[in-house]
Amino acid sequence: MATTRLDPAQVVDTALRLLNDVGLEGLTLRRIAKELNVQAPALYWHFKNKQALLDEMATAMYRDMARRLAVTEGVTWQERLMEVQRGLRRTLLGYRDGAKVFSGTRFTDTGHAETMDAHLRVLVDAGFTPSAAARASFIVYSFTLGFVVEEQAVEPMEGERARGYDIEKRAERIGADYPLAAAAGADLFLDFEERFEEGLRAVVAGIEATLGPASG
């Protein structure tokens, strides 16, 4: 029967591919089953609900990031934090709604622990307490995830721009009454690469000042 022959990895690969076409809202188990030429109940043999599938998709995305991540040896802890987050952002941007899929999910295996442990070790060796290292990692991770959620709302995929984010039309609509808000459009909805780097530096500087080895 299809339920015994269906490979869970095949389901995940199909779901990630469809995600780029239909986005998270359009990604249903029924749509995935149709793509695989099986009945929807066949998917429940491996995934009890959509959230279970999203957890597996996020795990696959993390594995992809870990394979591609090239962290330079001997860099400072600040640069280590930034390189990891750049790698996460690149991975999330590879999928439509990638940040939304990743947000709030739980990894389905322990494969992430090795990378996480090595990452935290760099911070601890630099003088962070284990607790401060964990909190610092979470803070910078949360920045990246939130940034990419907002980025993908404006530019769902590379070279694509969502409707409603025309800077000039926005300024015309609100500029007369709210000039500062109108002028902020370019700083909110353009140049995401530059603004990510700017924000990343600011977050890491804040971590250095409040949680870093010399903060106490």
N, CA and C atoms as a LAMMPS dump frame, in Angstrom:
ITEM: TIMESTEP
0
ITEM: NUMBER OF ATOMS
648
ITEM: BOX BOUNDS ff ff ff
-5.0000000000000000e+02 5.0000000000000000e+02
-5.0000000000000000e+02 5.0000000000000000e+02
-5.0000000000000000e+02 5.0000000000000000e+02
ITEM: ATOMS id mol type element x y z
1 1 1 N 0.832 -1.203 0
2 1 2 C 0 0 0
3 1 3 C 0.865 1.251 0
4 2 1 N 0.28 2.365 -0.437
5 2 2 C 1.053 3.605 -0.516
6 2 3 C 1.559 4.034 0.855
7 3 1 N 0.782 3.707 1.92
8 3 2 C 1.185 4.143 3.242
9 3 3 C 2.472 3.483 3.701
10 4 1 N 2.766 2.27 3.193
11 4 2 C 3.978 1.592 3.615
12 4 3 C 5.151 1.926 2.703
13 5 1 N 4.879 2.322 1.473
14 5 2 C 5.957 2.606 0.535
15 5 3 C 6.402 4.068 0.578
16 6 1 N 5.56 4.935 1.084
17 6 2 C 5.869 6.359 1.072
18 6 3 C 7.03 6.653 2.012
19 7 1 N 8.029 7.316 1.477
20 7 2 C 9.234 7.645 2.237
21 7 3 C 9.04 9.005 2.911
22 8 1 N 9.193 9.106 4.24
23 8 2 C 9.03 10.404 4.91
24 8 3 C 9.938 11.49 4.335
25 9 1 N 11.175 11.134 3.989
26 9 2 C 12.097 12.117 3.413
27 9 3 C 11.564 12.646 2.09
28 10 1 N 10.895 11.784 1.335
29 10 2 C 10.309 12.199 0.071
30 10 3 C 9.184 13.205 0.317
31 11 1 N 8.415 12.977 1.361
32 11 2 C 7.343 13.909 1.71
33 11 3 C 7.929 15.277 2.067
34 12 1 N 8.978 15.275 2.869
35 12 2 C 9.603 16.529 3.291
36 12 3 C 10.193 17.26 2.09
37 13 1 N 10.897 16.55 1.233
38 13 2 C 11.481 17.181 0.046
39 13 3 C 10.397 17.793 -0.832
40 14 1 N 9.305 17.074 -1.002
41 14 2 C 8.19 17.577 -1.805
42 14 3 C 7.567 18.807 -1.159
43 15 1 N 7.412 18.768 0.161
44 15 2 C 6.83 19.906 0.879
45 15 3 C 7.704 21.145 0.75
46 16 1 N 9.016 20.984 0.868
47 16 2 C 9.922 22.134 0.743
48 16 3 C 9.893 22.697 -0.674
49 17 1 N 9.779 21.82 -1.653
50 17 2 C 9.711 22.292 -3.039
51 17 3 C 8.407 23.037 -3.289
52 18 1 N 7.297 22.491 -2.788
53 18 2 C 6.005 23.139 -2.97
54 18 3 C 5.938 24.464 -2.214
55 19 1 N 6.634 24.534 -1.097
56 19 2 C 6.637 25.76 -0.303
57 19 3 C 7.044 26.962 -1.143
58 20 1 N 7.999 26.779 -2.023
59 20 2 C 8.459 27.888 -2.858
60 20 3 C 7.412 28.301 -3.882
61 21 1 N 6.492 27.409 -4.191
62 21 2 C 5.442 27.735 -5.156
63 21 3 C 4.214 28.348 -4.491
64 22 1 N 3.818 27.792 -3.35
65 22 2 C 2.524 28.168 -2.782
66 22 3 C 2.62 28.898 -1.451
67 23 1 N 3.789 28.937 -0.824
68 23 2 C 3.931 29.577 0.476
69 23 3 C 3.348 28.727 1.594
70 24 1 N 3.565 29.17 2.814
71 24 2 C 3.141 28.387 3.976
72 24 3 C 1.626 28.238 4.036
73 25 1 N 0.906 29.307 3.731
74 25 2 C -0.551 29.248 3.809
75 25 3 C -1.126 28.248 2.812
76 26 1 N -0.515 28.172 1.637
77 26 2 C -1.031 27.264 0.616
78 26 3 C -0.518 25.846 0.721
79 27 1 N 0.394 25.601 1.638
80 27 2 C 0.985 24.277 1.784
81 27 3 C 0.099 23.429 2.687
82 28 1 N -0.675 22.558 2.092
83 28 2 C -1.556 21.674 2.848
84 28 3 C -1.137 20.224 2.622
85 29 1 N -1.53 19.362 3.542
86 29 2 C -1.232 17.942 3.374
87 29 3 C -1.925 17.4 2.125
88 30 1 N -3.095 17.911 1.846
89 30 2 C -3.811 17.474 0.64
90 30 3 C -3.031 17.855 -0.622
91 31 1 N -2.46 19.066 -0.621
92 31 2 C -1.69 19.524 -1.785
93 31 3 C -0.426 18.678 -1.953
94 32 1 N 0.221 18.362 -0.857
95 32 2 C 1.426 17.536 -0.916
96 32 3 C 1.081 16.133 -1.397
97 33 1 N -0.017 15.584 -0.884
98 33 2 C -0.431 14.246 -1.301
99 33 3 C -0.724 14.194 -2.792
100 34 1 N -1.373 15.225 -3.302
101 34 2 C -1.669 15.28 -4.737
102 34 3 C -0.379 15.286 -5.545
103 35 1 N 0.613 16.038 -5.083
104 35 2 C 1.896 16.106 -5.777
105 35 3 C 2.589 14.744 -5.778
106 36 1 N 2.4 13.99 -4.698
107 36 2 C 3.02 12.666 -4.585
108 36 3 C 2.166 11.566 -5.208
109 37 1 N 0.98 11.95 -5.672
110 37 2 C 0.057 10.999 -6.308
111 37 3 C -0.4 9.919 -5.325
112 38 1 N -0.701 10.365 -4.104
113 38 2 C -1.258 9.458 -3.099
114 38 3 C -2.464 10.151 -2.475
115 39 1 N -3.214 9.405 -1.699
116 39 2 C -4.327 9.979 -0.967
117 39 3 C -3.805 10.663 0.29
118 40 1 N -4.467 11.728 0.699
119 40 2 C -4.017 12.489 1.862
120 40 3 C -3.817 11.635 3.112
121 41 1 N -4.698 10.665 3.404
122 41 2 C -4.483 9.848 4.61
123 41 3 C -3.14 9.121 4.632
124 42 1 N -2.553 8.906 3.464
125 42 2 C -1.258 8.218 3.426
126 42 3 C -0.185 9.012 4.152
127 43 1 N -0.304 10.34 4.147
128 43 2 C 0.698 11.169 4.823
129 43 3 C 0.606 11.046 6.339
130 44 1 N -0.606 10.781 6.843
131 44 2 C -0.773 10.697 8.291
132 44 3 C -0.102 9.456 8.881
133 45 1 N 0.282 8.542 8.027
134 45 2 C 1.039 7.383 8.48
135 45 3 C 2.393 7.832 9.055
136 46 1 N 2.922 8.926 8.495
137 46 2 C 4.237 9.432 8.903
138 46 3 C 4.157 10.728 9.697
139 47 1 N 3.141 11.552 9.429
140 47 2 C 3.017 12.849 10.095
141 47 3 C 1.589 13.004 10.602
142 48 1 N 1.44 13.132 11.916
143 48 2 C 0.091 13.126 12.483
144 48 3 C -0.687 14.396 12.155
145 49 1 N 0.046 15.477 11.831
146 49 2 C -0.612 16.729 11.462
147 49 3 C 0.394 17.615 10.733
148 50 1 N -0.058 18.789 10.318
149 50 2 C 0.807 19.686 9.567
150 50 3 C 1.969 20.174 10.416
151 51 1 N 1.733 20.392 11.712
152 51 2 C 2.819 20.862 12.561
153 51 3 C 3.95 19.845 12.633
154 52 1 N 3.608 18.579 12.683
155 52 2 C 4.645 17.543 12.708
156 52 3 C 5.468 17.587 11.425
157 53 1 N 4.813 17.86 10.31
158 53 2 C 5.537 17.985 9.047
159 53 3 C 6.414 19.229 9.051
160 54 1 N 5.903 20.351 9.585
161 54 2 C 6.699 21.573 9.659
162 54 3 C 7.939 21.367 10.532
163 55 1 N 7.789 20.614 11.612
164 55 2 C 8.94 20.313 12.459
165 55 3 C 10.015 19.576 11.656
166 56 1 N 9.583 18.628 10.852
167 56 2 C 10.543 17.869 10.044
168 56 3 C 11.139 18.733 8.948
169 57 1 N 10.352 19.624 8.383
170 57 2 C 10.865 20.54 7.365
171 57 3 C 11.919 21.472 7.958
172 58 1 N 11.66 21.999 9.16
173 58 2 C 12.629 22.879 9.814
174 58 3 C 13.916 22.121 10.125
175 59 1 N 13.775 20.874 10.519
176 59 2 C 14.957 20.052 10.794
177 59 3 C 15.779 19.871 9.529
178 60 1 N 15.104 19.622 8.41
179 60 2 C 15.81 19.474 7.135
180 60 3 C 16.49 20.773 6.734
181 61 1 N 15.845 21.893 6.984
182 61 2 C 16.441 23.196 6.684
183 61 3 C 17.685 23.423 7.538
184 62 1 N 17.613 23.022 8.803
185 62 2 C 18.774 23.188 9.676
186 62 3 C 19.939 22.327 9.204
187 63 1 N 19.64 21.101 8.801
188 63 2 C 20.708 20.232 8.283
189 63 3 C 21.371 20.876 7.07
190 64 1 N 20.551 21.469 6.211
191 64 2 C 21.084 22.136 5.023
192 64 3 C 21.99 23.287 5.42
193 65 1 N 21.565 24.066 6.417
194 65 2 C 22.381 25.182 6.88
195 65 3 C 23.702 24.683 7.459
196 66 1 N 23.635 23.624 8.272
197 66 2 C 24.843 23.1 8.912
198 66 3 C 25.841 22.593 7.88
199 67 1 N 25.339 21.989 6.811
200 67 2 C 26.228 21.494 5.75
201 67 3 C 26.919 22.634 5.025
202 68 1 N 26.192 23.726 4.827
203 68 2 C 26.715 24.834 4.032
204 68 3 C 27.523 25.837 4.844
205 69 1 N 27.317 25.833 6.153
206 69 2 C 27.938 26.848 6.99
207 69 3 C 29.448 26.679 7.023
208 70 1 N 30.143 27.722 6.646
209 70 2 C 31.604 27.717 6.651
210 70 3 C 32.076 28.789 7.618
211 71 1 N 32.315 28.383 8.852
212 71 2 C 32.763 29.328 9.871
213 71 3 C 34.282 29.37 9.859
214 72 1 N 34.822 30.542 9.753
215 72 2 C 36.269 30.724 9.691
216 72 3 C 36.902 30.398 11.037
217 73 1 N 37.934 29.589 11.004
218 73 2 C 38.636 29.24 12.245
219 73 3 C 39.407 30.442 12.781
220 74 1 N 39.456 30.55 14.094
221 74 2 C 40.26 31.585 14.734
222 74 3 C 39.642 32.959 14.755
223 75 1 N 38.355 33.088 14.377
224 75 2 C 37.731 34.407 14.406
225 75 3 C 37.297 34.733 15.831
226 76 1 N 37.006 35.983 16.076
227 76 2 C 36.519 36.405 17.386
228 76 3 C 35.121 35.834 17.632
229 77 1 N 34.723 35.848 18.884
230 77 2 C 33.381 35.355 19.187
231 77 3 C 32.321 36.235 18.528
232 78 1 N 32.613 37.528 18.4
233 78 2 C 31.658 38.42 17.741
234 78 3 C 31.439 38.009 16.283
235 79 1 N 32.541 37.75 15.591
236 79 2 C 32.421 37.346 14.188
237 79 3 C 31.785 35.972 14.066
238 80 1 N 32.051 35.099 15.012
239 80 2 C 31.422 33.773 15.006
240 80 3 C 29.908 33.909 15.09
241 81 1 N 29.434 34.726 16.019
242 81 2 C 27.99 34.947 16.123
243 81 3 C 27.416 35.446 14.805
244 82 1 N 28.111 36.396 14.183
245 82 2 C 27.593 36.993 12.956
246 82 3 C 27.632 36.019 11.782
247 83 1 N 28.676 35.221 11.675
248 83 2 C 28.769 34.264 10.571
249 83 3 C 27.655 33.226 10.648
250 84 1 N 27.378 32.759 11.854
251 84 2 C 26.305 31.775 12.015
252 84 3 C 24.957 32.375 11.611
253 85 1 N 24.706 33.607 12.016
254 85 2 C 23.431 34.233 11.678
255 85 3 C 23.323 34.544 10.19
256 86 1 N 24.434 34.886 9.568
257 86 2 C 24.4 35.079 8.117
258 86 3 C 24.034 33.768 7.421
259 87 1 N 24.584 32.677 7.927
260 87 2 C 24.254 31.379 7.354
261 87 3 C 22.796 31.024 7.546
262 88 1 N 22.258 31.328 8.72
263 88 2 C 20.839 31.071 8.972
264 88 3 C 19.97 31.9 8.039
265 89 1 N 20.297 33.165 7.879
266 89 2 C 19.497 34.024 6.997
267 89 3 C 19.536 33.511 5.564
268 90 1 N 20.703 33.119 5.078
269 90 2 C 20.797 32.594 3.713
270 90 3 C 19.908 31.369 3.541
271 91 1 N 19.907 30.511 4.54
272 91 2 C 19.093 29.301 4.46
273 91 3 C 17.61 29.641 4.432
274 92 1 N 17.179 30.505 5.318
275 92 2 C 15.767 30.868 5.386
276 92 3 C 15.293 31.55 4.11
277 93 1 N 16.15 32.378 3.535
278 93 2 C 15.769 33.079 2.308
279 93 3 C 15.679 32.145 1.115
280 94 1 N 16.182 30.941 1.254
281 94 2 C 16.101 29.97 0.159
282 94 3 C 14.719 29.37 -0.014
283 95 1 N 13.819 29.654 0.924
284 95 2 C 12.468 29.093 0.879
285 95 3 C 11.446 30.198 1.076
286 96 1 N 10.378 30.165 0.305
287 96 2 C 9.283 31.103 0.525
288 96 3 C 8.718 30.857 1.932
289 97 1 N 8.58 31.925 2.688
290 97 2 C 8.118 31.819 4.082
291 97 3 C 9.044 30.956 4.929
292 98 1 N 10.318 30.912 4.556
293 98 2 C 11.26 30.071 5.279
294 98 3 C 11.345 30.408 6.759
295 99 1 N 11.33 31.688 7.082
296 99 2 C 11.425 32.091 8.487
297 99 3 C 10.173 31.707 9.255
298 100 1 N 9.021 31.795 8.631
299 100 2 C 7.785 31.4 9.295
300 100 3 C 7.756 29.895 9.546
301 101 1 N 8.25 29.125 8.607
302 101 2 C 8.309 27.674 8.797
303 101 3 C 9.219 27.348 9.972
304 102 1 N 10.355 28.015 10.032
305 102 2 C 11.366 27.725 11.039
306 102 3 C 10.921 28.161 12.434
307 103 1 N 10.154 29.241 12.492
308 103 2 C 9.777 29.844 13.765
309 103 3 C 8.822 28.938 14.538
310 104 1 N 9.145 28.665 15.778
311 104 2 C 8.242 27.917 16.641
312 104 3 C 8.232 26.424 16.438
313 105 1 N 9.089 25.916 15.567
314 105 2 C 9.124 24.476 15.339
315 105 3 C 10.125 23.815 16.286
316 106 1 N 10.026 22.49 16.355
317 106 2 C 10.929 21.714 17.201
318 106 3 C 11.678 20.721 16.323
319 107 1 N 12.986 20.66 16.498
320 107 2 C 13.771 19.71 15.716
321 107 3 C 13.382 18.287 16.084
322 108 1 N 13.416 17.415 15.098
323 108 2 C 12.925 16.046 15.286
324 108 3 C 14.039 15.049 15.571
325 109 1 N 15.283 15.502 15.6
326 109 2 C 16.386 14.637 15.987
327 109 3 C 17.391 15.464 16.788
328 110 1 N 18.497 14.856 17.141
329 110 2 C 19.495 15.548 17.968
330 110 3 C 20.677 16.051 17.142
331 111 1 N 20.539 16.061 15.831
332 111 2 C 21.645 16.461 14.975
333 111 3 C 22.112 17.884 15.192
334 112 1 N 21.201 18.738 15.653
335 112 2 C 21.569 20.142 15.871
336 112 3 C 22.486 20.322 17.076
337 113 1 N 22.494 19.341 17.968
338 113 2 C 23.212 19.512 19.233
339 113 3 C 24.713 19.666 19.024
340 114 1 N 25.27 18.956 18.057
341 114 2 C 26.712 19.04 17.819
342 114 3 C 27.111 20.442 17.394
343 115 1 N 26.36 21.006 16.438
344 115 2 C 26.658 22.361 15.98
345 115 3 C 26.445 23.382 17.09
346 116 1 N 25.368 23.209 17.823
347 116 2 C 25.059 24.13 18.909
348 116 3 C 26.129 24.083 19.991
349 117 1 N 26.565 22.885 20.331
350 117 2 C 27.579 22.738 21.371
351 117 3 C 28.883 23.421 20.968
352 118 1 N 29.28 23.233 19.702
353 118 2 C 30.511 23.853 19.223
354 118 3 C 30.393 25.366 19.219
355 119 1 N 29.226 25.854 18.864
356 119 2 C 28.983 27.293 18.839
357 119 3 C 29.072 27.876 20.247
358 120 1 N 28.415 27.229 21.194
359 120 2 C 28.452 27.705 22.576
360 120 3 C 29.851 27.601 23.164
361 121 1 N 30.604 26.589 22.74
362 121 2 C 31.963 26.411 23.247
363 121 3 C 32.837 27.602 22.894
364 122 1 N 32.661 28.156 21.709
365 122 2 C 33.434 29.334 21.309
366 122 3 C 33.178 30.483 22.272
367 123 1 N 31.914 30.682 22.636
368 123 2 C 31.569 31.777 23.545
369 123 3 C 32.103 31.521 24.947
370 124 1 N 31.952 30.289 25.424
371 124 2 C 32.443 29.961 26.764
372 124 3 C 33.963 30.112 26.833
373 125 1 N 34.64 29.649 25.79
374 125 2 C 36.101 29.788 25.762
375 125 3 C 36.533 31.249 25.723
376 126 1 N 35.653 32.107 25.205
377 126 2 C 35.962 33.536 25.155
378 126 3 C 35.681 34.231 26.479
379 127 1 N 35.078 33.517 27.441
380 127 2 C 34.855 34.106 28.752
381 127 3 C 33.409 34.231 29.176
382 128 1 N 32.457 33.859 28.303
383 128 2 C 31.056 33.86 28.692
384 128 3 C 30.803 32.735 29.698
385 129 1 N 29.85 32.945 30.594
386 129 2 C 29.354 31.82 31.367
387 129 3 C 28.484 30.974 30.434
388 130 1 N 28.299 29.691 30.709
389 130 2 C 27.425 28.886 29.849
390 130 3 C 26.026 29.486 29.717
391 131 1 N 25.509 30.025 30.803
392 131 2 C 24.179 30.632 30.748
393 131 3 C 24.171 31.868 29.858
394 132 1 N 25.174 32.715 29.997
395 132 2 C 25.247 33.919 29.17
396 132 3 C 25.44 33.566 27.706
397 133 1 N 26.221 32.524 27.438
398 133 2 C 26.431 32.09 26.06
399 133 3 C 25.123 31.644 25.426
400 134 1 N 24.32 30.891 26.182
401 134 2 C 23.037 30.433 25.663
402 134 3 C 22.099 31.61 25.409
403 135 1 N 22.06 32.559 26.337
404 135 2 C 21.168 33.705 26.173
405 135 3 C 21.618 34.586 25.018
406 136 1 N 22.919 34.766 24.88
407 136 2 C 23.44 35.571 23.774
408 136 3 C 23.073 34.943 22.435
409 137 1 N 23.211 33.627 22.337
410 137 2 C 22.871 32.933 21.089
411 137 3 C 21.395 33.08 20.768
412 138 1 N 20.565 32.989 21.8
413 138 2 C 19.121 33.109 21.575
414 138 3 C 18.752 34.519 21.131
415 139 1 N 19.378 35.516 21.71
416 139 2 C 19.074 36.904 21.351
417 139 3 C 19.39 37.173 19.887
418 140 1 N 20.562 36.776 19.446
419 140 2 C 20.956 37.074 18.072
420 140 3 C 20.161 36.21 17.092
421 141 1 N 19.826 34.99 17.488
422 141 2 C 18.969 34.127 16.663
423 141 3 C 17.585 34.743 16.501
424 142 1 N 17.04 35.275 17.592
425 142 2 C 15.711 35.88 17.53
426 142 3 C 15.706 37.096 16.612
427 143 1 N 16.785 37.881 16.651
428 143 2 C 16.894 39.018 15.732
429 143 3 C 16.836 38.549 14.286
430 144 1 N 17.638 37.541 13.961
431 144 2 C 17.684 37.059 12.579
432 144 3 C 16.339 36.523 12.13
433 145 1 N 15.709 35.728 12.967
434 145 2 C 14.427 35.138 12.6
435 145 3 C 13.377 36.215 12.376
436 146 1 N 13.299 37.174 13.295
437 146 2 C 12.327 38.251 13.138
438 146 3 C 12.617 39.115 11.929
439 147 1 N 13.881 39.391 11.699
440 147 2 C 14.259 40.213 10.554
441 147 3 C 13.828 39.546 9.255
442 148 1 N 14.088 38.255 9.134
443 148 2 C 13.773 37.559 7.884
444 148 3 C 12.265 37.401 7.7
445 149 1 N 11.513 37.24 8.782
446 149 2 C 10.049 37.225 8.658
447 149 3 C 9.574 38.513 7.997
448 150 1 N 10.078 39.646 8.477
449 150 2 C 9.687 40.936 7.9
450 150 3 C 10.23 41.115 6.491
451 151 1 N 11.458 40.665 6.268
452 151 2 C 12.057 40.765 4.939
453 151 3 C 11.248 39.986 3.91
454 152 1 N 10.831 38.784 4.282
455 152 2 C 10.097 37.955 3.327
456 152 3 C 8.659 38.424 3.131
457 153 1 N 8.153 39.226 4.044
458 153 2 C 6.847 39.836 3.81
459 153 3 C 6.919 40.83 2.663
460 154 1 N 8.081 41.461 2.515
461 154 2 C 8.276 42.456 1.459
462 154 3 C 8.82 41.808 0.185
463 155 1 N 9.782 40.92 0.357
464 155 2 C 10.398 40.228 -0.783
465 155 3 C 10.318 38.721 -0.524
466 156 1 N 9.204 38.096 -0.906
467 156 2 C 8.991 36.682 -0.595
468 156 3 C 10.089 35.762 -1.12
469 157 1 N 10.593 36.071 -2.304
470 157 2 C 11.693 35.323 -2.894
471 157 3 C 12.611 36.315 -3.596
472 158 1 N 13.814 35.896 -3.889
473 158 2 C 14.767 36.781 -4.553
474 158 3 C 14.198 37.295 -5.874
475 159 1 N 14.262 38.601 -6.053
476 159 2 C 13.766 39.214 -7.274
477 159 3 C 12.267 39.434 -7.295
478 160 1 N 11.597 39.131 -6.204
479 160 2 C 10.131 39.262 -6.121
480 160 3 C 9.776 40.266 -5.031
481 161 1 N 8.808 41.114 -5.313
482 161 2 C 8.398 42.107 -4.311
483 161 3 C 6.884 42.03 -4.127
484 162 1 N 6.458 41.934 -2.884
485 162 2 C 5.036 41.82 -2.586
486 162 3 C 4.313 43.129 -2.886
487 163 1 N 3.029 43.021 -3.158
488 163 2 C 2.222 44.204 -3.402
489 163 3 C 2.069 44.997 -2.108
490 164 1 N 1.959 46.325 -2.269
491 164 2 C 1.712 47.173 -1.117
492 164 3 C 2.959 47.789 -0.51
493 165 1 N 4.112 47.541 -1.113
494 165 2 C 5.35 48.066 -0.562
495 165 3 C 6.047 49.025 -1.527
496 166 1 N 5.254 49.775 -2.269
497 166 2 C 5.793 50.811 -3.14
498 166 3 C 6.115 52.033 -2.276
499 167 1 N 7.378 52.383 -2.173
500 167 2 C 7.817 53.447 -1.266
501 167 3 C 7.204 54.796 -1.642
502 168 1 N 7.19 55.098 -2.927
503 168 2 C 6.675 56.401 -3.357
504 168 3 C 5.175 56.52 -3.104
505 169 1 N 4.429 55.469 -3.413
506 169 2 C 2.982 55.515 -3.177
507 169 3 C 2.68 55.613 -1.69
508 170 1 N 3.48 54.916 -0.901
509 170 2 C 3.299 54.987 0.555
510 170 3 C 3.51 56.421 1.047
511 171 1 N 4.56 57.073 0.542
512 171 2 C 4.854 58.443 0.95
513 171 3 C 3.742 59.39 0.53
514 172 1 N 3.2 59.185 -0.654
515 172 2 C 2.102 60.028 -1.125
516 172 3 C 0.866 59.863 -0.243
517 173 1 N 0.652 58.632 0.225
518 173 2 C -0.558 58.337 0.991
519 173 3 C -0.518 58.914 2.4
520 174 1 N 0.647 58.908 3.026
521 174 2 C 0.702 59.33 4.432
522 174 3 C 1.579 60.558 4.681
523 175 1 N 2.284 60.995 3.646
524 175 2 C 3.29 62.035 3.834
525 175 3 C 2.769 63.358 4.335
526 176 1 N 1.583 63.755 3.901
527 176 2 C 1.07 65.067 4.28
528 176 3 C 0.843 65.172 5.783
529 177 1 N 0.36 64.111 6.386
530 177 2 C 0.042 64.139 7.811
531 177 3 C 1.151 63.566 8.693
532 178 1 N 1.941 62.65 8.111
533 178 2 C 2.945 61.953 8.919
534 178 3 C 4.282 61.925 8.171
535 179 1 N 4.941 63.071 8.088
536 179 2 C 6.146 63.172 7.256
537 179 3 C 7.292 62.271 7.712
538 180 1 N 7.467 62.118 9.007
539 180 2 C 8.559 61.264 9.479
540 180 3 C 8.288 59.796 9.144
541 181 1 N 7.057 59.369 9.33
542 181 2 C 6.693 57.996 8.99
543 181 3 C 6.839 57.751 7.493
544 182 1 N 6.479 58.757 6.692
545 182 2 C 6.606 58.619 5.244
546 182 3 C 8.069 58.499 4.831
547 183 1 N 8.92 59.335 5.439
548 183 2 C 10.336 59.326 5.083
549 183 3 C 11.032 58.043 5.522
550 184 1 N 10.448 57.317 6.47
551 184 2 C 11.075 56.091 6.989
552 184 3 C 10.93 54.911 6.039
553 185 1 N 10.121 55.071 5.009
554 185 2 C 9.84 53.942 4.117
555 185 3 C 11.076 53.283 3.548
556 186 1 N 12.006 54.078 3.055
557 186 2 C 13.206 53.512 2.442
558 186 3 C 14.05 52.755 3.465
559 187 1 N 14.029 53.21 4.711
560 187 2 C 14.81 52.551 5.754
561 187 3 C 14.127 51.301 6.289
562 188 1 N 12.859 51.137 5.966
563 188 2 C 12.114 49.972 6.44
564 188 3 C 11.971 48.88 5.388
565 189 1 N 11.873 49.273 4.137
566 189 2 C 11.463 48.316 3.114
567 189 3 C 12.43 48.182 1.944
568 190 1 N 13.64 48.709 2.084
569 190 2 C 14.649 48.579 1.031
570 190 3 C 15.982 48.162 1.664
571 191 1 N 16.914 47.727 0.81
572 191 2 C 18.305 47.474 1.226
573 191 3 C 18.398 46.507 2.412
574 192 1 N 17.76 45.357 2.28
575 192 2 C 17.713 44.418 3.397
576 192 3 C 19.084 43.875 3.772
577 193 1 N 19.929 43.66 2.794
578 193 2 C 21.268 43.137 3.097
579 193 3 C 22.021 44.115 3.998
580 194 1 N 22.025 45.359 3.621
581 194 2 C 22.733 46.383 4.401
582 194 3 C 22.122 46.535 5.785
583 195 1 N 20.796 46.521 5.862
584 195 2 C 20.142 46.716 7.158
585 195 3 C 20.305 45.5 8.067
586 196 1 N 20.376 44.313 7.477
587 196 2 C 20.631 43.132 8.302
588 196 3 C 22.009 43.223 8.943
589 197 1 N 23.003 43.586 8.153
590 197 2 C 24.353 43.703 8.695
591 197 3 C 24.424 44.778 9.771
592 198 1 N 23.739 45.889 9.538
593 198 2 C 23.713 46.97 10.52
594 198 3 C 23.076 46.5 11.824
595 199 1 N 21.938 45.833 11.703
596 199 2 C 21.252 45.337 12.885
597 199 3 C 22.048 44.267 13.603
598 200 1 N 22.695 43.401 12.837
599 200 2 C 23.496 42.335 13.431
600 200 3 C 24.638 42.91 14.253
601 201 1 N 25.3 43.922 13.708
602 201 2 C 26.385 44.569 14.454
603 201 3 C 25.86 45.205 15.736
604 202 1 N 24.699 45.825 15.651
605 202 2 C 24.13 46.479 16.824
606 202 3 C 23.777 45.458 17.909
607 203 1 N 23.205 44.33 17.496
608 203 2 C 22.835 43.296 18.464
609 203 3 C 24.073 42.705 19.123
610 204 1 N 25.079 42.411 18.32
611 204 2 C 26.293 41.822 18.884
612 204 3 C 26.998 42.805 19.818
613 205 1 N 26.987 44.081 19.462
614 205 2 C 27.571 45.09 20.349
615 205 3 C 26.809 45.151 21.669
616 206 1 N 25.503 45.009 21.597
617 206 2 C 24.698 44.998 22.814
618 206 3 C 24.981 43.776 23.666
619 207 1 N 25.167 42.635 23.016
620 207 2 C 25.516 41.424 23.747
621 207 3 C 26.872 41.592 24.448
622 208 1 N 27.824 42.189 23.732
623 208 2 C 29.138 42.419 24.322
624 208 3 C 29.038 43.299 25.562
625 209 1 N 28.166 44.297 25.491
626 209 2 C 28.059 45.249 26.605
627 209 3 C 27.305 44.683 27.796
628 210 1 N 26.391 43.76 27.559
629 210 2 C 25.518 43.303 28.655
630 210 3 C 25.776 41.878 29.111
631 211 1 N 26.247 41.005 28.226
632 211 2 C 26.439 39.598 28.571
633 211 3 C 27.873 39.115 28.38
634 212 1 N 28.666 39.902 27.69
635 212 2 C 30.005 39.483 27.32
636 212 3 C 30.951 39.345 28.501
637 213 1 N 32.15 38.832 28.245
638 213 2 C 33.125 38.555 29.31
639 213 3 C 33.458 39.758 30.181
640 214 1 N 33.465 40.961 29.572
641 214 2 C 33.873 42.144 30.332
642 214 3 C 32.672 42.917 30.877
643 215 1 N 31.455 42.388 30.657
644 215 2 C 30.262 43.159 31.019
645 215 3 C 30.071 43.297 32.517
646 216 1 N 30.639 42.337 33.265
647 216 2 C 30.468 42.421 34.711
648 216 3 C 31.556 43.248 35.346
